[in-house]
């Protein structure tokens, strides 16, 4: 409802993963580089972890876009499956036909291994991407490891990308999964955006929607960073609500009061107050350190 008020052609802060609004911060680019490097190595697994809303899906979408045309991909978005169900899903994603009456772990495994061999003979790489991988059961992960056993003298015929929350790191530390953990050739933990990156992120999304980045004041961006912790999904929710409030109140710009009001509505008072406390703590520490340095410099001039 605020789009025409701010002269926007689209909703810049929708939480839907629209590739048009893709913002690759240096952290996201580094994560993508790690995954791309890992897929070129001889091992079978690469791993990307990060807190909820930090942009793991953004990186995986970009990875899919950048894969060469001679790559066949299978993407699993719901990994809460048994080993049998997972193998059936892999068959569906790779276009492998099977009959309901003859399904078993061996049947599925044989069919997948044959598909991997056929793809290799045709010069086609095969990549399996699993999102929310922290939900995978250990026996399912072990079944995935067995699929990566098919290899040439140079490389595995199946590369698996595991994307999940930090709990995935803990899962792979389990003793029964140590063989799989040793096959992870690249891993990256995606951190939230920095304060400077938050400002760039907001400006980027507004510009894509033909908006004016200056409608967010510098103090509002600082408050946005303090409360969101630099998590893109939370930033989207807060910006969307703040712009709605600005429209309701007929305010031409979004100041820090509007961001705080939006935060109370979206996140609740406790989280907002904690974010503000952290912000003032950082300001106090920075000012205290600066005063000590300045005092030392001035004292040196008069010494």
Secondary structure in CASP SS format (residue, H / E / C, confidence):
PFRMAT SS
TARGET T0000
AUTHOR 0000-0000-0000
METHOD secondary structure of the structure
MODEL  1
X C 1.00
X C 1.00
X C 1.00
X C 1.00
X C 1.00
X C 1.00
X C 1.00
X C 1.00
X C 1.00
X C 1.00
X C 1.00
X C 1.00
X C 1.00
X C 1.00
X C 1.00
X C 1.00
X C 1.00
X C 1.00
X H 1.00
X H 1.00
X H 1.00
X C 1.00
X C 1.00
X C 1.00
X C 1.00
X H 1.00
X H 1.00
X H 1.00
X H 1.00
X H 1.00
X H 1.00
X H 1.00
X H 1.00
X H 1.00
X H 1.00
X H 1.00
X H 1.00
X H 1.00
X H 1.00
X H 1.00
X C 1.00
X C 1.00
X C 1.00
X C 1.00
X E 1.00
X E 1.00
X E 1.00
X E 1.00
X E 1.00
X E 1.00
X C 1.00
X C 1.00
X C 1.00
X C 1.00
X C 1.00
X H 1.00
X H 1.00
X H 1.00
X H 1.00
X H 1.00
X H 1.00
X H 1.00
X H 1.00
X H 1.00
X H 1.00
X H 1.00
X C 1.00
X C 1.00
X C 1.00
X C 1.00
X E 1.00
X E 1.00
X E 1.00
X E 1.00
X E 1.00
X E 1.00
X C 1.00
X C 1.00
X C 1.00
X C 1.00
X C 1.00
X C 1.00
X H 1.00
X H 1.00
X H 1.00
X H 1.00
X H 1.00
X H 1.00
X H 1.00
X H 1.00
X H 1.00
X H 1.00
X H 1.00
X C 1.00
X C 1.00
X C 1.00
X C 1.00
X C 1.00
X C 1.00
X H 1.00
X H 1.00
X H 1.00
X C 1.00
X C 1.00
X H 1.00
X H 1.00
X H 1.00
X H 1.00
X H 1.00
X H 1.00
X H 1.00
X H 1.00
X H 1.00
X H 1.00
X H 1.00
X H 1.00
X H 1.00
X H 1.00
X H 1.00
X H 1.00
X H 1.00
X C 1.00
X C 1.00
X C 1.00
X E 1.00
X E 1.00
X E 1.00
X E 1.00
X E 1.00
X E 1.00
X C 1.00
X C 1.00
X H 1.00
X H 1.00
X H 1.00
X C 1.00
X C 1.00
X H 1.00
X H 1.00
X H 1.00
X H 1.00
X H 1.00
X H 1.00
X H 1.00
X H 1.00
X H 1.00
X H 1.00
X C 1.00
X C 1.00
X C 1.00
X E 1.00
X C 1.00
X C 1.00
X C 1.00
X C 1.00
X E 1.00
X C 1.00
X E 1.00
X E 1.00
X E 1.00
X E 1.00
X E 1.00
X E 1.00
X E 1.00
X C 1.00
X C 1.00
X H 1.00
X H 1.00
X H 1.00
X H 1.00
X H 1.00
X C 1.00
X C 1.00
X C 1.00
X H 1.00
X H 1.00
X H 1.00
X H 1.00
X H 1.00
X H 1.00
X H 1.00
X C 1.00
X C 1.00
X E 1.00
X E 1.00
X E 1.00
X E 1.00
X E 1.00
X E 1.00
X E 1.00
X C 1.00
X C 1.00
X C 1.00
X C 1.00
X H 1.00
X H 1.00
X H 1.00
X H 1.00
X H 1.00
X H 1.00
X H 1.00
X H 1.00
X H 1.00
X H 1.00
X H 1.00
X H 1.00
X H 1.00
X H 1.00
X C 1.00
X C 1.00
X C 1.00
X C 1.00
X H 1.00
X H 1.00
X H 1.00
X E 1.00
X C 1.00
X H 1.00
X H 1.00
X H 1.00
X H 1.00
X H 1.00
X H 1.00
X H 1.00
X H 1.00
X H 1.00
X H 1.00
X H 1.00
X C 1.00
X C 1.00
X C 1.00
X H 1.00
X H 1.00
X H 1.00
X H 1.00
X H 1.00
X H 1.00
X H 1.00
X H 1.00
X H 1.00
X H 1.00
X H 1.00
X H 1.00
X H 1.00
X H 1.00
X H 1.00
X H 1.00
X H 1.00
X H 1.00
X C 1.00
X C 1.00
X C 1.00
X C 1.00
X E 1.00
X C 1.00
X H 1.00
X H 1.00
X H 1.00
X H 1.00
X H 1.00
X H 1.00
X H 1.00
X H 1.00
X H 1.00
X H 1.00
X H 1.00
X H 1.00
X C 1.00
X H 1.00
X H 1.00
X H 1.00
X H 1.00
X H 1.00
X H 1.00
X H 1.00
X H 1.00
X H 1.00
X H 1.00
X H 1.00
X H 1.00
X H 1.00
X H 1.00
X H 1.00
X H 1.00
X H 1.00
X H 1.00
X H 1.00
X H 1.00
X H 1.00
X H 1.00
X H 1.00
X H 1.00
X H 1.00
X H 1.00
X H 1.00
X H 1.00
X H 1.00
X H 1.00
X H 1.00
X H 1.00
X H 1.00
X H 1.00
X C 1.00
END
